[in-house]
């Protein structure tokens, strides 16, 4: 007897690649650009502005990387779950960096950065487990 592959319910996978990853990418790019713009408009100079620009430029690059991850997931490439986990962890690190920048610049603390970082790490691990339990989907 040949072993049959379990049936793959695509609704979650499709929601992830057609909506959630696009939404995350758009949010990362737009939010990074917004913070850079606000940093310049609020009169930050020198080290403060450099920190804001570097961290949020990395956030914009993360948004672009998320689009690549989306296409890798859509093509069921073997490296896609690891890239997805890496993108979530990188997003969490950049959230914590933005929290630290707010502390450094003396702005009001925005505790939502910490909450977002925790959610991103948990979400990334859950997605990695979801795809890790379905190795028959991926090819290289």
Secondary structure, 3 states (H helix, E strand, C coil): CCCCCCCCCCHHHHHHHHHHHHHHHHHHHHHHHHHHHHHHHCCCCHHHHHHHHHHHHHHHHHHHHHHHHHHHHHCCECCHHHHHHHHHHHHHHHHHHHHHHHHHHCCCCCCHHHHHHHHHHHHHHHHHHHHHCCHHHCEC
